[in-house]
Amino acid sequence: MQDDVLSQVKILTYERKFMVVIDDTDECDRAVTFAAHRVKRTGGAVVLLAVIEPDEFQHWIGVGNVMRAEALAEAEILLEKRKDRIKTIGDIEVETLIAEGRKADEVEKLIEKDKNIAILVLASGTSSEGPGPLVSAFATRGANALPIPVTIIPGGLSDEKIAALC
């Protein structure tokens, strides 16, 4: 009888994804490093999201199109740089995405769309200006702003300390 019950149980494969929002800061490298080490140790994939904020190129149509193209090219370069960084850590599956909009909004949309995204990894800023705009955005929204945990990595951690934490 127990064999009948077990044969009816559907085994679900769930690939846990760690999402990192990409920019050109040193703190971003800390978040990427942490996510890659966690995936290397526990399995899953890293999702790298580059967000182009439209406010940057909406003023004049012709200039805006050029600025948008430049922003897309820069986002692709940043994604490749972070993918290369992950390759130095191990053989880790990486998804790359580019979105246009406000960063916090695009993060929320992607988490809603991709149910395998299980953890958002951010790194705090190292300057006296505060933890950074994205960390602040989610912190001010409250504990229930996102349906997944948010891991905030201190921006000053070394690669060795990050690897030891994972």
N, C-alpha and C positions, 0 to 999 in steps of 0.2 A: 504494500500500500504506500509506503514512504517513497518508493521509486516513482510511483505515479505522480505524486505531488511534486517531486523534484523535476520530473520531466516537463511539468507544466510551468515551472518557474522560468521566466525569461531573464537571461543574463544581459544586463545593460553595460555596455562599455562607455564609460564617461571619461572624456579627455579633459582634464582640468587645465584651464588656461590662465596664465598670469598676464595681465595687461599693463603696459607701461606707455605713458603719453610721452612722446619724443619731442625734444627741443634741442637747442645747442648749448645747454648749460652743463657744467661739471656734475651737478646734482643728478641730472638725467642719467649720466653714466653710472652713478651709484645705484639707481633704481634698476637699470638694465642688468647690471652685474648681479644684484640680489635675485632678480627674477630668474636669470639664467642659472645661477647656482641652485636655486630651489627646484627648478625643473630638472636639472641634471640629477639631483638627489632623489626627487620624489616622482618624476615623470610628468608628462603633459606637454605643453607648448607655451611659447611666449608670443603674445600679440603686441606688436609695436604700432601705435597709433600716432600719426602726425596730423595735427589739426592746423589748417590755414584759416586764420580769422579774417572774414571778409571786410571788416572795417578798414583794413590796410589798403584796399584797392578799389573803393567804390566812388571815389571823388570824380574822376573824369573817365569817360568810357575808353578812349584809346589808351590812355596811360594805365587805366585799371586793368585792361587786358594784358598789357606787358607786365605789370606788377604781379598779376595772378599767375602768369606763365613762369615768372621768376620764382614766385613763392612755391609753386609745384615742383620746379626743378630743385630748389633748396630742400624741400621736404624729402624728395627722393634721395638726395645726397645724404641727408641726416639718417634716413632709414638704412641705407647701405652701410654707413659708418657704424651704426648700432648693430646691424646684422654681423658685420665683420668682428665686432667686439664679442658678440655671443659665440662666434666660431672659435675664438681663442679659449673659451671656457669649456666647450665640448660639442658633441654632435646633438644639437638641440633643434627641435622643430620650431620654426619662426614664421609667423604670419605678419605681413605688413599691410597697413591700410592708411589711406589719406582721406581725410574728411574736411569739409569746409563749414565753418560756423564757430560758435563760442565753444571753447574747450570743454567746459563742464557739461554743456548740453550734448555735445558729440559723444563724450564718455558715457553719459547716461543712455543715449540712444543705442550705442553699440552694446552695452551691457544688457539692455532690454532685448536686442535682436539676437545676440549670441549667448544662449543659455549655458554654454560651456565656460564662459569667462567666470572664474570663481574668485579671483583676487585682483584688486587694483593695487599696483605698486607705485608709490610716489616717493620722492626724496625731498627732504626739507632743504631750504636754502641755507647757505652758510653765512650770509651777510646779516648785518644788524637790522635790515629792513623787514625781517619777518620770515616765516617759513616758505613763502612763495605763493604766487597767486592761485594755483590749483589746490594746494593743500589748504589754503585759507578758504577757498570757495566751498570745499566739501566740509570743512570744519564748521563753518558758519551755518550750513544747512541742517546740522544736527545729526544725531546718531543713526537715524532711519532714512537718511537721504538716498542711500544706495542699498540695493538688496544683497550686496556682497561685502565681505570685509575689505578694508583699506589698510594696507601696510605702508607705514611711513618710515623710510630709512633715513637716518641722520646723514646729511650731505657730506660730512667730513670723514666718514668711515673709509678705511683703506680696503683694498681688494682682499687682503689677508683676513681682516676682521669680518668682512662680509662672508667670505668662504667659511670661516669658523662658525658663524651664526647659522649657516644653512645646514 
